[in-house]
Amino acid sequence: MTRDNKAFKALSDPTRREILGLLRKGERTAGDLADQFDMTKPSMLHHFSVLKDADLITSRRKGQQIWYGLNTTVVQDIMAWVIDLVRGGEQKEKKDRPASPQGGTK
């Protein structure tokens, strides 16, 4: 599975989107993130694993704690792809429109 496919799969889950939203404000510990959700530790670890596998988050160990952060490069790549997709569609629509009687396009 490509990185983009893994990223879209990761983004399909509302809990993982919420984790990314929390990380938007900066790095947080695994425990701090887990405190925001009513789920088991194994469930949280699964969400972290999916996000890491998609390269959407980074992690680093500091003593006994694991700190997670948002991988903005991958998020920016995905956003650029989405914008390109939208703009590409707009460009195709303009190209496919028939010319107006004055010779221009609408």
C-alpha positions in Angstrom: 0.0 0.0 0.0 1.4 3.4 -0.9 2.0 6.1 1.6 -0.9 8.2 0.2 -3.3 5.2 0.5 -2.2 4.6 4.0 -2.7 8.2 4.8 -6.3 8.2 3.4 -7.0 5.0 5.3 -5.7 6.6 8.5 -7.7 9.8 7.9 -10.9 7.8 7.4 -11.3 7.2 11.2 -12.7 10.1 13.3 -10.6 9.2 16.3 -7.4 9.5 14.3 -8.5 12.8 12.8 -9.1 14.0 16.3 -5.6 12.9 17.4 -4.2 14.9 14.4 -6.2 17.9 15.5 -4.8 17.7 19.0 -1.2 17.4 17.6 -1.8 20.5 15.4 -1.1 22.6 18.5 2.3 20.8 19.1 3.8 17.6 20.5 2.0 15.7 23.2 2.8 12.6 25.2 1.0 9.3 24.5 -0.6 9.5 27.9 -1.8 13.1 27.4 -3.4 12.1 24.1 -4.9 8.9 25.6 -6.5 11.0 28.4 -8.6 12.8 25.8 -10.3 9.6 24.7 -12.5 7.0 26.5 -10.8 3.9 25.1 -8.3 1.2 26.2 -4.5 1.6 25.9 -4.3 -1.1 23.2 -6.9 0.8 21.1 -4.9 4.0 21.4 -1.7 2.2 20.5 -3.5 0.8 17.4 -4.5 4.4 16.4 -0.9 5.7 17.0 0.4 2.7 14.9 -1.8 3.4 12.0 -1.0 7.1 12.0 2.8 6.3 12.2 2.5 3.7 9.5 0.9 6.4 7.3 3.7 8.8 8.2 1.2 11.3 9.5 2.8 11.5 12.9 6.3 11.3 14.3 7.3 9.8 17.7 10.3 10.1 20.0 11.0 8.6 23.3 12.2 10.8 26.2 12.7 8.7 29.3 9.6 6.7 30.0 7.4 8.9 27.8 6.7 8.7 24.1 6.1 12.1 22.5 4.0 12.3 19.3 4.0 15.2 16.8 2.3 16.0 13.5 4.4 15.2 10.4 3.4 18.4 8.5 5.3 17.4 5.4 3.0 14.5 4.7 -0.1 16.5 5.6 1.0 19.3 3.2 1.6 16.7 0.4 -1.9 15.3 0.9 -3.4 18.8 0.9 -1.5 19.7 -2.3 -2.8 16.5 -3.9 -6.4 17.4 -3.0 -6.0 21.0 -4.2 -4.5 19.7 -7.4 -7.4 17.3 -7.9 -9.9 20.1 -7.4 -8.0 22.6 -9.6 -7.5 19.9 -12.2 -11.2 19.3 -12.3 -11.9 23.1 -12.6 -9.4 23.4 -15.5 -11.0 20.4 -17.3 -14.5 21.9 -16.9 -13.3 25.2 -18.4 -11.6 23.4 -21.2 -14.7 21.3 -22.0 -17.1 24.3 -22.0 -18.3 25.3 -25.5 -17.2 28.7 -26.6 -19.7 31.5 -26.3 -21.0 33.2 -29.5 -18.5 36.1 -28.8 -15.6 33.5 -29.0 -14.8 33.5 -25.3 -15.6 31.0 -22.6 -18.1 31.4 -19.8 
